[in-house]
Amino acid sequence: MRSGFLPARVVHVHPTRACNLACAHCYSDSSPQQRGALAITPLLDALAHLREEGYEIVSISGGEPFVYADLPALVRGASLLGFRVHLITNGILVNEARLAPLAPYLYLVGVSLDGAEATHNAVRGRSDAFRHSLRAMSVLAKADIPFGIVYAVSSPSLEDIPWAFELGRDLGARLLHLRPLAPEGRAASMASSWTLTPEDCERLALLAELLGSYGPPAPRVQVDLVRTSELHAARAQFALLDGSASSLSDAVNPIVIDADGRCYPFSYGFDPSYVLGDITQPISAASLRLARSMSDALIAVVDRAFAEAESDGLSLIDWFAHLTRVSRRGVAHDAAPAR
């Protein structure tokens, strides 16, 4: 059974905001100046509880995962718990030596790309960032580790998508994941010319459909856009709304653990008043089994997000970015918790 818009149940883990880059579009405000990281023991304890709640994938990002000292323990530990482990990296620190202890436990590595060389380097603030991304993909291919391209789609990078698809096919990428640039974190201060217009979103959807028709050995194409005409039918995938959830993963997918240990529903940047728990505090399995007592406030946010998306006149939306924006407007903060 699907949960939300995703075919698998996902835990997004951001174990640190430390990074070797300070990208202009970073939603988590990660940078070389950030310090601190999650302790590995409570993180693995929380993942064990979440595995019991039906989550299937752990997706590790950051910050930059390769600057997290406990990355090998996290990857191995999550895999041994039964998770498929994904990792998203900027590629700069990827080499054979760092991959060796991770390789047996990795299901997929995503290498971030923001367009062709000039655009990518401008966003990353480093003149050799693009070269490192390509080198990382070559290293992953040589090591026979499945990898994909995680592509931030901005107005300037939209025209480079066919090139990125060809690049992925040439290098053996399994996936081209197209993520519209969301004006969150540092991206909120970028010029509006970087943000996709509704017309850009239509072009993106058409490109994704066309490129996705090629099939193997070309990379699978995934785009983070939903047609509003499909939303009414999609409501049935949200067990949170009809009270049918029998586990947390039925109700909340994905779930996000940030670098402070807070567990958020659905998306990084969701309003803090909806935090589901804190893994840095002593927890029990019961503290994460919230599906049967999910607050009316969170239910109302999801309900309002559907209503607004269906009435705003747009044909395509980035669902999780939209849901996050709705959560910040306080539409349901005064609702009483469900009992």
N, C-alpha and C positions, 0 to 999 in steps of 0.2 A: 504494500500500500504506500502510495506517495504521501509525503508530509509537506504541505505547502507547495511551492513551485519546484521543489527539488526531488529528484528520483532517489536520492540517498540522504541519510540523516547525518548532519555535519556538525562537528565542533571546530570552530575557528580559534586557534590559540595564538596569542600575541605575547610570547614570554618575555619580551623586552622591547623598549622603544629606542634602545641604542642602535645606531646604524652607521655605516661608513659613508653614507650620503645624506644630504638634506634636500630631497627632491621637492621641486616647486609645487607638486600636486599631492604631497603626502597627506593622507586623511588622518594619520595618527600623530602627526607632528614629530616623527622620529628624526634623529640627527646624531652626529658624533658627540654632541654636547649632552645628550640624554644619558642617564645612569640608572642603575638598578635593574633587577631581573627577578623573575619568579623562582622561588626555591623549587627544586625538582620533586621533593617528596610530597608536599601537599598537591602539587600539580598532577602527579601520577595518581594520587589518591582520588582526586576529583574526577579524573578521566575514568578510573575504575567504576565509580558510581554512575557516570554518564554512559558507559558501555552497558551497564545493567538497565539503563533507561532506553536502550535501543539505538543509540548513536553508532554509526558505522565508519565514519571517516574523521580523522583528525587532520586539519589543514593548518600548517605552521607557517606563520609569517612574522611580521614584527612592526617596526624595526627590521633588521636583517638577521635571519635565523643563524647564519654562520658566525655572528659575533656573540651568540648566546653560548656560554661555556658548557652548559649541560645539554646541548643539542643531541649528542650521541645517546645519552641516557634517555632523553625524551622520545626520540625516534624509536629506539629499541623497545622502551617500556610501553609505548602506545601500540606498537605492532604486537608485542606479546600479549597485550590485553585483548587483541582481536580486531583492532582498528586497521583500516587501510590508511596509510600515512602519506599525505601530500605535503610538499614543502614549496614555498614561493621565495625566490631569491633574486637579487639584482645581478648575481653572477660574478661579482668582482673577486670573491674569495673562493670560488669553486675551483678545486683542483683534485687530482687523483688521490692525494694523501688525505684530504678532508672527507672525500666521498667514501673511502674504503670502509670505515666502520659503520657507515649509514646504509651502504648499498643493499645489504641483504633485507633491509626492513622498509625500503622506500617503494611506494606504489607509483608515485608520479612526482616529478619535480617541475615546477613552473618557473620559467625565466621571464622576468619582467621586460617589456619593451614598450616604448612610447612613440614609435614611428621609425622612420628612416634615420640615418645617422645624425643629421643636423638637429632634427626635432628631439630625438632621444637625448643627445648630449646637452641641449639647452635646458630640458626639463630636469635632468639629473645634476646639472651644474658641474660637470666634469668632462673634459674633452676626450677622454678615453673610455667613457662608460659604455658606449655602443660596442667598441671592440671587445670589451670584457664580456658583454652579453653573448656575442657570437662565439667567443672562445669557450664560454661555459657550456653552450649547447653542443659544441664539438666534443668537449670532454665527456659530457653525459652520454652522447651517442657512442663514443669509443668505449665507454664503460658499460654499455648496454643497459643503461638505466632509463626507463621510460620518462620522457619529458614533453613539455608543451610550452607554448608561448602565451604569456598572460599580457594582453595588449591593451593599454589604456587608450581608449578612443577619444580624441579631442577633435575639434574642427580642423586644426592643421594636420593631424595624423590620419584623418579619414581616408584621404586619397592614397595612403601608403598601405592600406589593408591588403590589396591583391599582391603587392610585393612581399608582405609578411607571410601570406599564405604560401607563396612560391618558396620563400626562404625555409619555412617549416617543412614543406614537402622535400626540398633538397637535403635538409639535414636529418630528416627522419622523425620530426616531431609528431606526437600522437594527437595533439590538441592545439587549436588556436582559440583561446578564450578572449572574447571581445567585451571589454568592460567600459561603458561610457564614463568619461571623466565626470566625477561628482564634485561640486564646489564645497567640499568639506575639508576641515583641517587647514593646512596651508593653501590648498587649492581655492579656498574661499577668497583669497587675495589676488588670484590670477585674473587677468583681463577677461572680460566676458566673451571676447572673441575665441577663447579656448573651449567654451562650453558648446555642446551640440545643440543646434536648433531643432525644432520639430521636423523640418525638412531633412536635416542631417540624419536624424534618427530613422526616417523612412529610407534614406539611402543606405544606412548601415544595415537595416533589416533585409533589404533586397540583396546587398552584397553577401550577407551571411547565408541567405537562402541559396544564392547562386553557387558560392564556393562550397557550401555544405553538400551540394548535389554531386560532387566529384567522387566521394567515397574513397576507401583505401586504395593505394597507400598514402593518399593525401591526408593531412590532419583533419580530425573531426572538428567542426566549427560550432562553438557555443557562444551565444550573444545574450547579454543581460538586459533584454528588453522583452516586454510582454505586451501583446495586443489587448487593448482595453475591451475589444469585442469578445475576448475569451475570459474575461474576469468573472462574469456571472457563473459560468460553469466551473471555474477554478475554485470558487468558494467552498465547494464540497471537499477539497483537499485540506481544508483548515479545520481539523477536529477541535481546535480551540473554540471555534464559534458555536458548534452544536453540542458541546459537552460530551462528545464521544471518545475523548482521549483516554487511553489506558496507560500511557507512559508520557514522560516529559517530551520525548522526541516526536510523539504524535501531535503535541500541542505547539511546540516551539522548535522550529527548524529554519536556519541553523541557530546554534547557541554560540556565544562569543565569550571567551575568557581574555580579558585585557591584561596589560603588564602590571596592573595593581591587584590582580586576582579577582576582579569583579566579573560576575557572569551576567551578560546582557542577552535579552531575547533578540533574535533575528539579525542584528546588524551592528557593527562597530559604530559608535556615536549615538546609539539609541539613548533617549533621555534617561539620566541616572535614576529618576524616581521609579523606574521599572526594573532596577537591578534585581536579579533572582537569587543572588547569594554571593559570598565572598570566600574563595578557597583558602585565603590566608588565615581564616578563623577555623577553629575546630568544627568539623562538619560531620554529618552522618548521612547515610543514604537517604534517610527521610527528608533531610533538609533540601535535597535536590529533586525530590519527587513531588513536584508542584502541580502536575497536570490536573489532578482532581480538585484542587483548590485555587486555581488560577484566578487572579483578581479580576473583578469586573472592569477595572481601569484598563488593563491590557487588552481584554476582549473588545472594549469600546474603541481603542486605538485602531485595532485591525479592522473593525467594522467601519469606522470612519474613513480609513484609508481606501477601502473598497468603494464606498459611496462617492468620495471625492474623485477617485480615478475614473469612475464611470460617468461622472458628470462634467469633467473639466474640458471636454472637447478634444483632447489629444488622442491620437490613434495608437500611440506607443508610449510606454513608460518604463523606467528602470524601477521595478517594484520595490526592492529593498531600500533604495535611496528615498523613494516616495514615502514608504512606511516610516522611515527614520525621521523625515521632516514632519510628518503628522505627529509623531510622538513628542516632538519638542514644543508643540503649540499648546500643550496642556489641555487637550480636548477632553481627557477623561480623568484627570488627576483627582477630581472630587468624588469620583464614584466609590461606593463602599466595596470593600473586598468581599468576594464570594465566600460562602461558608459551606 
